[in-house]
Amino acid sequence: QVHVLESGGGSVQAGGSLTLSCAVSGADDDELTMAWFRQRPGEERRGVASITEVGGAKWYADSVKGRAEISRRRYENKMVLTMTNLNKDDTARYYCAAGALWAQHLHDPSKWKFWGQGTQVTVSS
């Protein structure tokens, strides 16, 4: 059984940065596409960034392009999202997802097989 666990959320001031981590157990994460989604209260879950199995290709939502970097840290067996220049619109619950057939399925959460419980990010002014 595959388990996905996020960490690294919290409160941060506008203009600051944060790093979210995602660890997968029960599967070799090198064989899984992985992604971050986020969801605000009352809104749909939306893709933020995704990465292929070996990390050779990455996709970003327009809202975070230039401010986000997704990467794999194989030596730590983690996938990481670093975001800079945060603003209030980045406030959301962030979810790690894994196992889509194609990593570029950022537009469709239903394409992703495995999900974590999420971690809250709150940006204050």
C-alpha positions in Angstrom: 0.0 0.0 0.0 1.4 3.4 -1.0 1.4 6.2 1.6 2.2 9.8 0.9 3.2 12.2 3.6 3.7 15.9 3.3 5.7 18.1 5.7 6.9 21.7 5.9 3.7 23.8 5.9 3.2 26.6 8.4 2.8 30.4 8.6 5.0 32.7 6.6 5.0 36.4 5.9 4.3 37.8 2.5 7.5 38.0 0.5 9.0 35.1 2.3 9.7 31.6 1.2 9.0 28.0 2.2 9.9 24.4 1.4 7.4 21.6 1.3 8.6 18.0 1.3 6.8 14.8 0.3 7.8 11.3 1.2 6.4 8.2 -0.4 6.4 4.7 1.2 5.2 1.4 -0.1 6.6 2.1 -3.6 9.8 3.1 -5.3 9.2 6.9 -5.7 11.6 6.8 -8.7 8.9 5.0 -10.6 6.2 7.6 -9.8 5.3 10.9 -11.3 4.7 13.3 -8.5 3.0 16.7 -8.0 1.8 19.3 -5.7 -1.8 20.6 -5.6 -3.4 23.2 -3.4 -6.9 23.9 -2.4 -8.5 27.0 -0.8 -11.8 26.7 1.2 -14.7 26.6 -1.2 -12.5 26.1 -4.3 -11.4 23.2 -6.4 -8.1 21.5 -5.9 -5.6 23.0 -8.4 -2.2 21.8 -9.6 0.9 23.8 -8.6 3.8 21.8 -10.0 4.7 18.3 -11.2 7.7 16.3 -12.0 8.5 13.1 -14.0 9.7 9.9 -12.5 13.3 10.6 -12.9 13.0 14.4 -12.6 13.9 15.2 -16.1 10.8 17.3 -16.9 8.8 19.7 -14.7 5.5 21.6 -15.1 4.3 24.7 -13.2 1.0 26.4 -12.9 1.1 30.0 -14.3 0.3 31.3 -10.8 3.7 30.1 -9.5 6.0 30.2 -12.5 9.2 31.9 -11.7 8.6 31.5 -7.9 8.5 27.8 -7.5 10.9 24.9 -8.0 10.0 21.3 -7.8 12.8 18.7 -7.4 13.6 15.2 -6.3 16.1 14.5 -3.5 16.9 10.9 -4.1 19.4 10.7 -1.3 16.6 11.7 1.1 13.9 9.8 -0.9 11.8 12.9 -1.1 10.2 15.3 -3.5 10.5 18.9 -2.6 8.7 22.1 -3.6 10.3 25.5 -2.8 8.3 28.7 -3.3 9.6 32.2 -3.0 8.0 35.7 -2.9 4.9 34.3 -1.3 1.7 36.3 -1.3 -1.8 35.9 0.3 -3.0 34.0 -2.8 -0.6 31.2 -1.9 -2.5 30.5 1.3 -4.0 27.1 0.9 -3.8 23.5 1.9 -1.1 21.9 -0.1 -1.4 18.2 -1.2 1.3 15.9 -2.5 0.1 13.5 -5.3 1.8 10.6 -7.0 1.2 8.0 -9.7 -0.3 9.8 -12.7 0.3 8.3 -16.1 1.6 11.6 -17.4 3.3 14.1 -15.1 1.8 17.0 -17.0 -1.7 16.2 -15.8 -1.6 19.2 -13.5 -5.0 20.3 -14.7 -6.8 17.2 -13.5 -6.5 15.9 -10.0 -8.5 12.7 -10.9 -5.5 11.5 -12.9 -3.4 11.1 -9.8 -3.6 7.8 -7.9 -2.1 8.5 -4.5 -2.6 11.5 -2.2 -1.4 12.7 1.1 -3.5 14.4 3.8 -2.1 17.8 3.0 -0.3 20.5 4.9 -1.5 24.0 5.5 0.3 27.1 4.3 -0.8 30.5 5.5 0.7 33.7 4.2 0.2 36.8 6.2 0.9 40.5 5.4 
